[in-house]
Amino acid sequence: MSDRYGELVQSPLGKKVAKNLGLPMPIKLDRYEIGQPVIRGEVAFGTAFGGDELVASIIQNVLFDLDAKITTAEHLNEKLTDENAKFKVAIFDATNIKDVDGLKKVYEFFHVLARRIKSSGRVIIIARPECCTGGDVGFAIAQRALLGFVKSVGKEFKKGITANVLYTQIGAEAHLEHALKFFLSAKSAYVSGQPIYIKKSDGLDEFTVVDFDENKPLKGRKILVTGASRGIGAAVAQVLARDGAKLYCLDVPQNLADLQKIAGNLGGYALPLDITEANAAEQIVKACGVLDGVVHNAGVTRDKMLANMSEDKWDLVMDINLKAIHTINDYLIKNQGISDSARIVCVSSISGIAGNLGQTNYAMSKAGVIGLVEATAKQFKGTNQTINAVAPGFIETKMTGMIPFAIREAGRRMNSMSQGGEPVDVAETISWLLSPKADGLNGNVVRVCGQSLLGA
Ligand code: NAD
């Protein structure tokens, strides 16, 4: 689905008209391209009260690895005397802020940078989750407060700049690298205003990622994608294939031609199957064997106001969007259908977080998906398996293309990016969660919504 208005305001005349009328001015977001540097500009790096030694060394190693040009806080003012000096990334280690007064350090670092972040820039704060504040209320307040700051920065800075907090548990610092590389890159173009919780992997000690290839992070991993014949699912399949996965693409038998085309082009297998079939899980195991990853993407909407909603619309949405995922997961977990280091990603929706007019069935099913992820994440504790959800906002697909024009236009603009996301934005986030290196990520609900105004 094309965004004509978004294209129009890219032109000099369109830009001028939009500005004069106070209309939204979406910019073309940087997106990942093979061969492009991960960070396309300079980095400002600050810490509060010296930061955490381990966190700081990991940040520095990652930046060094990515060949980033860094300005540290002590040289920032000097650098900013050059009025053309701008940064692509501002990263701040706030883990040592232990009381309300200490939060002033956040102001001091970001205030001078506020007009100096480039388009599609990145603001990243490293913080500690509440469980690491040792019952110290002042420490907990300070760390929680950072999320409010970051959410406001995302809304204020605009220009495609994202702002996120990486809440890193003490002892989980080794997992920061994987999260940082995603949030520094253009792969996270449409993820903003999010708290990401990075936990100690409480899995078995012997699990280590061997032969990890940064260019093919999913090499050798057998991954099933449901609803893969079009829209977000097709984009997921494409990105996972790029990242080296061995793909199983599933969709309803009616879409076999499209499914075969997608799977064939990507060197994957097509699996025509309705996920609501009674023995769908058995058929999956029969066709795929033991899986290293499952992406529960298949989903439908059947919108109606509750008073007008027929029972069949209600049942269809609940059966496909929630019951089938639960049944399949349950079978795969109980019957060794997934490997010891498997990653499951479920596609929820911001409707499941915020609710939506005419979507009682859909929102209920997608909220249920979040419940499923949270409960299963607990079940996976003590293993090397993980489960997470992505919650897309307005993504340009056939599904959103069917929304009436005025509502579609409102949905598309009601976020900090003033534009809908692309299926690839959801796909990049899913691929990041599927990585063998993502063992610090379990039970997250990552919104891919350009910081939609809807929901928390
Ligand atoms: P889409 O309609 O373009 O694709 C969904 C795919 O799922 C289709 O190929 C369809 O055939 C398949 N499918 C439906 N029922 C199935 C079944 N019973 N068995 C197997 N496959 C089945 O939708 P999309 O926009 O690409 O959405 C993909 C997922 O993302 C859905 O779960 C949707 O709820 C979610 N989502 C989408 C948006 C958005 O803005 N597009 C926003 C939030 C969440």
Boltz pocket constraint, residues with backbone or C-beta under 6 A from the ligand:
constraints:
  - pocket:
      binder: B
      contacts: [[A, 226], [A, 227], [A, 228], [A, 229], [A, 230], [A, 231], [A, 232], [A, 233], [A, 250], [A, 251], [A, 252], [A, 255], [A, 273], [A, 274], [A, 275], [A, 276], [A, 296], [A, 297], [A, 298], [A, 299], [A, 300], [A, 320], [A, 347], [A, 348], [A, 349], [A, 350], [A, 391], [A, 392], [A, 393], [A, 394], [A, 395], [A, 396], [A, 397], [A, 398], [A, 399], [A, 400]]
      max_distance: 6.0
